[in-house]
């Protein structure tokens, strides 16, 4: 028998349970071999792999639509690919268990490997499909309950269609939008371009927003026992508490009428509410938390979590989309809790009766995705872990303990205080049980307007103060890395309509990283902005009805739904779509991208532009030649485009942390000099 896993760590789990010994690239025991794919072992050929002439980009060669997609080994995993191919061929007549991740991508990884091995007859192939932690009992049950591979053909079709569609879009539209423009190329992708469009749209919305002043009339209302709450005058015209310029007279009239008066009556709407702690973390939730708390970028958090999983062996598989455990993971969770509880004070706030299969907030097999349960700690953090590893581990640890703490219980009261003809409204929380909030706050709690007070006796209350508050309407905030991840997870379309997610939890960090690498997005003071290059791409796409669909988040999520419904029809639709796009008249619909200069060269007065490693004079290829450049990194300090523009006009940018060659410690220094390290030189970037 052969067992094919997706990752070395999973193969090792099988090997430990089945008593297999390690060989080169696989494990073996009693006629059973266990091997692994290290993720994708094969990738689709580039266009020149089909025809060498396609290495040169030409509009005349578009669209490029292979009659049949072919694959090549990924260079970095070529040795393991050969091991897998060899084992698949040598076990062609044996039973084969496919134990790649339980999801579309895992299915694709296995099917490509099988096809590359030349295996046509898969009658003896069975599918191990488990969405829980791989305990010995789960592994044995999964092998016992494995089903014929053919039952998963529809899922495999989705995986192939998604991969081919992304190839068709990327290879054709990236070439189409890049030809005639200077390097670097314009990368176009089904998800990344839609995300870029969302960032640019938010930038435009914030830039165009004009704040409108308004006023509120705030009243302090006190009960007989001294508890005070704030209430706000309700605008009888709108039912809200804001009074704009046209309503100011009404607000001023209320102020005069209510001075010195008591509360005539109070209308109360009271409901008991229970707020559970936040669910266990998936990779997206961890990335958002790590950015908010420590400023870690999504790809950095993923790398740290991967190290805690693979090297430190104290964290479960991090690339999970799930925020629950499987029904069969109760003992795993309880054993881990018992292992860790003695070392952490947080455990004293937990209710161990919540560690039960009946608690669907933690254990819910139906809510598992792609075969992986939520992120949990599996052991204490080993000695020698660095600060970043400790920070990320503690986020997961806190989530693990918090999820089995009692609910936060409170009475939600909506109060309407009647003073003559006027009504003041207030929303309050009367706490019954603090539960998990004794220790934690909910970062995503949207109920800040609800005042938290002890019991409030609305039967005996009176006004103690009236104050006019001057305010302004506020725009939405620019995306930051955490809020962009949240948006990609739950995007909104036109009219705030809910859409399916953009990307997957495992790919979102890479998509954002790609936007930075392609120079489509920059980050300033933790806010994300589309660059001139990104906006140019969006502008050119918007000139044509077909091309503009690439920048439409709603269309991207619609494609995902069609992929799930009918993979073959979806792939055909993408082929036809790409063909229509590249028939656009290049003269009328495309133009050359021109970077905006940062300023004038101090040596020759020609324009200075940003390059890959610096900010260089455009006279580099002109006569007389000018080699002036400001490097992007000087003595370990980064020089931003804003810094470079200031330097070009003789102004001093902010100081940076830098190191001289002779120093081993950072010090505050002028960006003009760091020891003998010059900020600019005559060498070309």
Buried (B, 14 or more C-beta within 10 A) or exposed (E): BBBBBBBBBBBBBBBEBBEBEEEEBBBBEEEBBBBBBBBBBBBBBEBEBBEEEBEEBEBEBBBBBBEEBEBBBBEEBEEBBEBBBBBBEEBBEEEBBBBBBBBBBBBBBBBBBBEBBEBEEBEBBBBBBBBBBBBEEBBEBBBEEBEEBEEBEEBBBBBBBBBBBBBBBBBBBBBBBBBBBEEEBBBBBBBBBBBBBBBBBBBEEBEEEEEEEBBBBBBBBBBEEEBBBBBBBBBEEEEEBBBBEEBEEBBBEBBEEBEEEEBEEBEEEEEEBEBBBBBBBBBBBBBBBBBBBBEBBBBBBBBBBBBBBBEBEBBBBBBBBBBBBBBBBBEBBBEBBEEBBEEBEBBEBBEEEBBBBEBEBBBBBEBBBBBBBBBBBBEBBEEEBEEBBEBBBBBBBBBBBBBBBBBBBBBBBBBBBEBEEBBBBBBBBBBBEBBBBEBBEBEEEEEEEBBEBEEBEBEEBBBEEBEBEEEEEEBEEBBBBBBBBBBBBEBEBEEEEEBBBBBBBBBBBBBBBBBBEBBBBBEEEEBBBBBBBBBBBBEBBEEBEBBBBBBBBBBBBBBBEBBBEBBEEBBEBBBEBBBBBBBBEEEEBBBEBEBEBBBBBBEBEBBBBBBEEBBBBBBBEEEEEBBBBBBBEBBBBEBBBEBBBBBBEEEEBEEBEBBBEEBEEEEEBEBEBBBEBBBBBEEBB
